[in-house]
Each structure stands twice: as C-alpha cells, then as structure tokens.
Amino acid sequence: PDLDALITGWKPGRMCVIGARPAVGKTLVGVQIAAVMAQYGGVVYFSGEMDKPEILTRLNASIGGVRVNGLERHSLSADEEVRMAQVRPLIESLQLYINDRARTWDDIEQVSWDAYRRGDLKMIVVDYLSLYRDGGKHENVRTDLSAMSRRAKLLSKRLGITVVILQQLNRDSEKFGAEKPPTMAHLKDTGSLEQDADLVILLHQGLRKNGVTKQFEKSGELQLIIAKQRNGPTGAIDLIFEGAYARATHKFHG
C-alpha cells in the first residue's frame, strides 16, 4: 500500500529500474511485482539468472506463505499444504508467463511483441539486465547496457506497457559499505539506465551490528528507496524481509 501511494501504481509507457547489491532480494521483489500485475493483465517475466522451476517455487512460496525449502524438498507441513490448496486457484489464474530462454534484447522484444499481439500485455520484467546482450557489436558491456536501456524505454512506449528492469549495482556500492543504503551514483556504471528510467527504486537490506562478534547481520528489514520519479515524489518505504518465504511484506506501524 505504501509503495502504491508513492508511485501511484505501475503506469503504461514507464520504464522502472530496480537496483540492488547481490543477494539483497531484487528477484524476490521482481516476482512479487509481476504476480500483482498478473492479476490484471499479461506479464512476461524474463529470467536470466534462475530457471523457470526456481521462479515458480518462489512465486508459490510468496503467495502461499510457505517455506521455499519446504517446496523444494516436498516437505510442507499440514498447515502449509492447506494454505497452498487455498491459494492454488489464484496462482493458476495469474496471467504470468516465465521465459528463461531469452538471451538477447532481440529475443525479449520478439517474445514481448508476440505476447502483446495475443492479448492484454501489461508489463514485462527483466531479471537482470547484465545477463542479456543487445545483439549488436558493441565495444564493451556498458555500451551494450546503454543500448538495451534505450530499447527498453522505447518498447514501453510502443507497447504501452510497464517495463521493469532489475539490475545489480556497480562494485563501488559494496566498497561504500553494505550497511549503508545505496545511492543513484551506484547506477553510473550501468550504462544509461539512470537517465532513461522514469522510476528508480534502490533496495537496501537493513543490517545491525552483533554485540558479541561486532559483525554486521541482516536485520530482517528491506527498504525500498524511491531515488527518482519523473513528476512524482521520492522517499523510502520500510518492509519486512521474509527470505524463507521469498517475499517482502508490509510493515505495520503502531
């Protein structure tokens, strides 16, 4: 609800970049966004990092509120089996198509156009951009990313859909200190994503220092930092990170 209020929904013709350090939860957030939109229209989730069964496992865990490892090991509790039975009709009704075969932006465009011609396409999610190639003969990865970023923006306009791009932040963000939230500056080595995006959301998993070991540990919180929004406010939203269930949930106050 807090995210919806801040960005006023996922708008057609808009390109959104979700940036995060490794292992912070960008795939988890991407799957949740796709699942919500797939209740209202077609969504294609392009997965360059995980194969289709892995994504489906996280989708089922997130919606069903069951443990990922329980699904993977076929060892759900009786209560979890009941919850899965209750949400299965919802999951089966989702207009969500997972593609783990695309390798280039040409592949992504072809699949997206095919889905658009078949019916009501609302969104595509690309997880994550550096794992794909533009297909042209570019001299370096940054040039490749810039070319794909421009094509992603153009595709959102041509099809009238939301294009969500997931992307790892540059290495400087880790030197900056994992306990500190990332900034827009950490997108600078990722081509022209920062400039092309209508919306930039940076993920930060909260850390706290262990009083005994003095080492930083995950706090169980996930912050969504709205670092850029054309014609809209910026800000931050605090969520509860439930990695065992492959989801982030609303943080109730009071």
Disulfide bonds with the S-S distance in Angstrom:
none
